[in-house]
């Protein structure tokens, strides 16, 4: 065969194979090549779940947002939180959950936990064992108290309430949940106290007790109590008392009722009563109570509005760290816009009022508060992306 003949044969074979492949591709009976599994498919098949979010904001205030838990700066852009949760939680046997986050909010959480206030924190990290109706977790986990949570995705407002400022955020210890029925569960545990990841100066523990009742899809009620010792001396006690061990019994009783009037309308009522009773002579018993009411209404799949009103009666100035009795009230209006399901843009306006001029209005060159007012306002814009 000549050189040109060989080329013609090769071209014919190539065209023939190409025609066969095209015919097979067009043939509905031909087996299709399965697509490569995604990372989510692999995780789901292994029993692992993963989720996360990124939240960033800008807010303007006429003061320094005194007694706000996270939004406590002045006219600033910030990365609030970027978080990831990975969990393996089977219905039976051992599992675990890890929830890590970074951002400006983590400085506040670290400081509350007695750690160096850096921008990274392990919000939750625990092992789990489930057997029948009983689930036990041990490690670091979220508090049962309150209607609001650390993750912005779990709240309908950008800012947190005064009640949230007066409640614990995390606990380190052990917690057992027993499902008495499909609608009623009881919870009991023991931990290091309010936000403590470890105890340096004393070995006393805090007891945790709670119930969760969901009789139907429309209504749910949770009540919880934290009872234990605390040795943190309130900052308003002057030296040398501020350096004395503070042997006190600390108690918080909390209740949250939720009513879903419809798929679009939800009402939430949260109530707190707290007391810190000392055993050291010369220290007064500290007490506070308050309530917050929330309503959230979805106009459409894209637009919603949320209103929060509340009061906090700080009878001894413990929550506000002033040592002066005062009552705080606030109203917050938040609009949420979801251009897509994974993203929400929040627009918020808030007004705070107190019976005492305790809100920091200005600071001096050294960074110390210089003037105070009995009110403060805030407007905020926050974007939250979930994945």
HELIX and SHEET records of a PDB file:
HELIX    1   1 UNK A    3  UNK A   26  1                                  24    
HELIX    2   2 UNK A   39  UNK A   46  1                                   8    
HELIX    3   3 UNK A  104  UNK A  112  1                                   9    
HELIX    4   4 UNK A  152  UNK A  154  5                                   3    
HELIX    5   5 UNK A  162  UNK A  165  1                                   4    
HELIX    6   6 UNK A  241  UNK A  243  5                                   3    
SHEET    1   A17 UNK A  48  UNK A  61  0                                        
SHEET    2   A17 UNK A  76  UNK A  88 -1                                        
SHEET    3   A17 UNK A  93  UNK A 102 -1                                        
SHEET    4   A17 UNK A 120  UNK A 131 -1                                        
SHEET    5   A17 UNK A 134  UNK A 142 -1                                        
SHEET    6   A17 UNK A 170  UNK A 179 -1                                        
SHEET    7   A17 UNK A 184  UNK A 191 -1                                        
SHEET    8   A17 UNK A 206  UNK A 213 -1                                        
SHEET    9   A17 UNK A 219  UNK A 230 -1                                        
SHEET   10   A17 UNK A 248  UNK A 260 -1                                        
SHEET   11   A17 UNK A 265  UNK A 278 -1                                        
SHEET   12   A17 UNK A 286  UNK A 298 -1                                        
SHEET   13   A17 UNK A 303  UNK A 314 -1                                        
SHEET   14   A17 UNK A 326  UNK A 340 -1                                        
SHEET   15   A17 UNK A 343  UNK A 354 -1                                        
SHEET   16   A17 UNK A 375  UNK A 386 -1                                        
SHEET   17   A17 UNK A  48  UNK A  61 -1                                        
SHEET    1   B 2 UNK A 359  UNK A 363  0                                        
SHEET    2   B 2 UNK A 369  UNK A 373 -1                                        
END                                                                             
